[in-house]
């Protein structure tokens, strides 16, 4: 839920009627006080899992926002950690974070669909950004990630199990996506943010088409659903040698 330091309803409405980039410029000062930020428990679990497969030299946080995911890279990368985002406001907030001992940290403003790097990283992570990409954009996005990874490098991100139709969360997300589709049909510029468009089965197929070998790892600490499936998985896509 939103904390008292978070955005007001009016501020959220203004953001929602803006473009994605400008909307996040406006939201940046209060973003860390919203439920849109990836929980620390998920970040910590991913960092712990990556320590088992690391260490890494150079890491990239794709769509880094205010920089919370950079703590994950700082924990597992020995040489450099780079955050990339297309929102100047989010990057300004990220640059103000208190640096932690570890690798050299840098921030780059760029669109994830046109990354200004070539085979520069051993690890790419991303947290909570994929709802901003339409399904037809995923092949190009994954090709970009594949291109910035060195052979053997990994693309890693957490995925939460979708809520069941019997859950109130299912209908809340369904309603949110429906509202966004209506908004984008009648208002310009569009604001792309759909919670139910990023489906794990389709994502895995697109990663494999982009040249990755894909593994799914259950993140301990989040438990399992009634059918035995993990509540939170980590997708680990490795670029072939």
N, C-alpha and C positions, 0 to 999 in steps of 0.2 A: 504494500500500500504506500501511498505518498506520505512523506513526513511533513511536519509543519514548514520545513525549509524548502519543500518542493514547489513546483509551479502551481499557480492558481488555475482554476477552470478557464478563466479568460485567456491566460497565457497559453494554455494547451490548445484552445480553440484557434488562436492566432497562428500557432505553430502548424496545426493540422491543415490550415488553409494556405500555407506557404509551400514552396518547393521542398524537397527532402533536404537539400543543402542549406537553404536559408532557415528552414524549420529547426534544424539542429544547431545552427548558429545562435538562434534565439534561445533554445533550450539548454545550451551548454552550461551556463553558470549554475543551473539547478539540476542538471542531469543525474548527478550522483545521489540525489535525494528522491529518485523516482524508482518504480519497480522495473524500469527498462534496463537498468544496469545489471550486468551478470552478477549473481550473488557470490560473495567471497567463498562460500563453501564449494561452489563449482570450480572456481579458479584454483583453489587450494588442491582439490582432487585432481585436476588436470596436471598441475605442476608436479604433484607426487607421482602420477603415472609416467610423466615424461622423464623424471629422474631415473626410472628403470631402464629406459631406452637410450638415454643420453650418455655423456654430456654432448652438447652442441656448441658450435663456434658462433654462428651468426643466425639470429632469429628475426622474423618479421611478424608484427601484429597487424593483420589485415582488417581495415575498418576499425581502427583502434579507439575511436571516440575520445573520452577523457583520459584514457591510458591505464585503466584498471588491469587490463590483460598484460601490460608490460611487466608487472610483478612476476608473472609466470615466466616470461623470457629471462628476466634478471636472475631467476632461480636456477635456470638450466643452461643458459648460454654463457660461454666464457669470454667471448671477444666483443660482440656487438648485439644490440637490440634496437630495432627500428620500428617505429609506429607510423602507419600511413592511414590518412583519412582525407576526405574531400571537403570537410567542414572546417573552415578557418577558426570558427568559434570553439569547436571541440578541441582542436589542436592547441589553441591558446590556453585552454583550461588544462590540457595534458602537460604542457610545458611548465605549468606552475606547480606540478606535483613535486613533493619532496623526494629528491633522488635517493636511491638505496645503493649501498655498495655493490658493485658487480660490473657488468660489461659497459662499454661505451653506449650511451643512449642517444638516439637522434629521432627527429620527427620530420615527416615529409608530407606535404599536401599533394595528393594525387587521387585520381579515380581508380578504384580497384579493377575496373574494366580496361585500364590502360596503364599498367604499372611501369614506372620508369627505372626498372632494374633488369639485369640479365644474369642468370645463374649465380646469384649473390648470397643465397641463404641455404642453411642446412635444415631449417625449421620454419614453417609458417603456421601461425595459429589464428583463430578468429572466434569471437564470442558475441553471439546474439545479433549478427548483422545480416543474416541471409534472407530475412523477411523483406529486405529492401531490393531484392533481385527477383525479377519475374522468372518463371521456369525456363523460358526460351533464352534467358541470359546466362544460365548456368554453364553451358558448354564453353562460352567465351571466357567466363570468369575462371573456371577451372583450368583452361588453357593458359591463362595469365599466370596462375599460381604454379602450374607445371613449369612454365618458362623461367620463373625466378628461382626455382629450386635447383640445387646441384644434384647430380646423380646420387640416388640413395637418400635424398632429403625427404622430409615428412611434412605433410599438411594435416593438421590436427584441429579438431573442434568438437565440443560436446553437443549432444543431441538429447533433449528430454523426450520421454515417451509421450505420445499424444494422449490427451484425456479421453476416457470412454464416453460414448453417447449418453450414458446414464449420469455423467458428472456435470454439475453446473458449469465447470470450466469449459467443457466442450461447447456448450451453447453460447457462452460468453465470447469465446474466440470466433465461433461461427458468425455471431452477430457483429463482432468487430470487423471481420473481413467483409461482410455484406455492406456495412456502412461505408467502408473505404472504397468499395467498388462503385457504389452509388456516388460518393463524393467525387471520384475520379472521372465518372461519366459526365458530370455536370459542371465541374470546376477545373480550371487550369491556373497554374501548372499542376500536374499530378503529384500526389504524395504516395509513393509506393511503399506499403508496409502491410504484408499479409502473413498472418501467423500460420495458416494452414496450407500454404503453397509449397513449403519445403518438406517434401516427403522422402523419408530415408531410403526406401527402395529405389525411387527414381534418382535420388542423389548418388547412390552407390553406382548405378549404371552409368551415369554421366561421368563420374570420377574414373571409372574403368575405361570409358571411351577416350578420356583425356590422357590416358597412359599411366594411371596409378594402379598399384596393387592395394586393395582396401581390406583392412581388418577392423572389426568392431570389438571394443573392450568395455565391459561393464565397469562403471566407477563404483567402488565400494563406498559404503556409508550412506547411500541413498535408498537402499533396499530394493525389493522386487514387487511387482504387481501380483495380483491374485493368480495370473496365468504363469507366473514364474519368470516373466521377462523383466530385464532391468528397468528401473525408473529413469536412469541416466546412463547413456553410453558415451564413449569417446570414439569418434571416427578417426582412424589413423591410416591415411593414404600415403603410400610411399612411392616416390618416383623411381622407376626401374633404373638399375645401374646401366 
